[in-house]
């Protein structure tokens, strides 16, 4: 399964390890993903999403309904 945030679309980025001698080797930067259940009061149901830690902070600030509405508008999820 892909390491992608369900709501924001954050995914693995590629960069370099840089040694003291300035040698460069490829490496990956993984998003801080967590599987979490959210309650949607409008639908009276629970959903399970794989979201980044930064997305959880956004959900705590705006609310799950607003974040899902923004994700649908941006096209990262379909409901």
N, C-alpha and C positions, 0 to 999 in steps of 0.2 A: 504494500500500500504506500502511496506517495506521501512524503513528508510535506504536506501543504495545509495551511490553515483554512478551514471550511468557510469562514466569514470574510477574511481579508485577502486570502490568496497568497499570503506570505509563503515563500518556499526556499529551498536550499540555495545559497549563493556560493560562488566559487572565487577563491583568492589564492594567495601565496603564503607559505611559510617562508620567512626570511631569516636566515641564520646570521650569526655575528660576522661571518665572512661574506655576507650579502649573497649567499646562494639561495635560489628561489625554487621551491617545489610546490606543486599544486596541493590545495587542501579545500575542505568544504566547511562552510558556516551553516549549521543547521538551525532552524527556528526553534524556539522554546515551546514545543507543543505539548498540550495536555488534553486528555479526553475528559469531558465534563458534561454533566446533565444540567439542562436549564429548564425552568418552568415557564410556560407561556400562559399567562392568565386569560388572555383573550380567547384562546382555543381550549383552555382547561386541560393542557397536556404537557408532557415532558418530552424534550428532544435531547439526543446525545450528539455532541459536536466535538470535533478535534480542533481546538483553537489555541492560538499563541497566548503567552502570558500577557502580552501587551493588549491583546484583544479582550481578555478577561477584565483588565483594568478599564477598558472603554465600555464594556458591558455594565460594569459596576457604576460607571459615571452616567451613561445615557439610558441604560435599560436595554433588555434583550430585544424588545419589539422594535425600537428605533434602529438598533444595529442591524437587525435582519432586514428591515425596510431599506436601509442604505445599501446593504449587500445585494439585494434584489435589483435596486435601481442601477448599481454599478455593473451588474451582470455576473458577479462571482458565484451566486447561487440562484436556483430557480425554485419557486414555490407554487 
